[in-house]
């Protein structure tokens, strides 16, 4: 399931869908360690008006070895972590929740100092193979088949006790304006936009963060692309390269090919990690990283290429469910 998370964000479309996102990908012109410092709110990246507090970002897994983790998440209540459904589901024919999951907060997936056991898992969809197939299958969904599942790729994990010393992240409530700056974070692989092959990726389990420009605030999904200044790699300049189903969900829009100083996208291991945007003078979780598409839009192969598009489940669509679930299982 880990391949559904990608921090060096990977372009997502039904024709090139990749549910594997494990780390943050960045510009080849930027010092790689800058993304680590941003994820740790170190130095110039301290939490405030410019950058969110990334301490609520966590890693989810069983941790039997260094690579045994499913994805990322974010603390949204003292005892609850928000993530995505595809990270906590197992078995394609008879879906069930993954067992013996734990959550860790800190600078890397190896940090056991703040480890919590997952006591309960909630998703919005039924545990039905037909309904969940787009989230747990390795096959490309037929055009339109994945839209309902994609918009409901969200999960809440109840922990065995309250998290200490970390404040829960606030949740976005309204509409975001395309063109605003967003920040993303997760654990897992790191690669630049030129490192296309997986063997080139750095898989060290460290928490990283990056920034991007929101290109779409759609009907259940938000999206942005991985820009490097080349107009031909500005995938979301329009919807011409998107399949009809994804285009309909995201809606019309445009994109600027100029990258931000710490431009990034999600890769394998970042699934479930938060996408932050500012609302009412506060950083809030607008989305949780769900899937991406390759550039050009062909095949499911997860890459780190410029032009990839990242799609995240839109959190405001699920606010009522999140609040009811937390309120009903507070004890």
C-alpha angles and dihedrals in degrees: 000000000000094000090071089077123075125168097182082066116241123210112257132209135140089251092053104021120166119184092186116097119156113157147001120282123205148183117293088223093062128079105260093223091062089076090053091050091050091051089052095045088237126165113329090007097067117145115272141089093332100042135026123238101262096191092099090061110103142176123240124209149098093264097208086146137000095279098041101110132110104207145292138297144175132237110244100166132016092268103021133083123195117217139137129286097234090064094059101039126096135187123031101221098041108021118210137163120271113256133225094022121168134188125221129194122199142068098310143014089252093062107106097174093100106031124152132184119237106238101177139009126208129186132174096233128071119255091254121137094218094051095044098040095103089056099046104029125096091209124096109258118235114257108289097005095104101046098094094043093044092055089051099046093127136115141181121215119201113210128215092246143000117289111246127219097008125095118222118252117250120242126237112244110182140034122305120219115238108242095045121123117255132188126215134190141183148137128262140045125022126202139150127241089263097053100087100161121078093227087066093057121104108232104188103131094238122149113249135175136198142175135237142162118262107240100177136023097187142167100300097335136070123202146187134171133231105252130192102171097270110123092211089059093051092104098173095051081109137344097259094113096044123094116248096255095052092041090055093049095047097040127210123317147122140242140214115234093212111103125224118243091262097027112171147160136205126268139179109319096028096089108126093023117132129261107208127204131169121256125171091353094307136101108244136175107260097170147000116229112256116158147337144204133234124242115270096030100252131113130359097265112135110230138166098229127143108255095043115137125221122209124193133187109257108242099200088065089064102039095113092049092047093050095044092049094049093044092048095049101036095125 
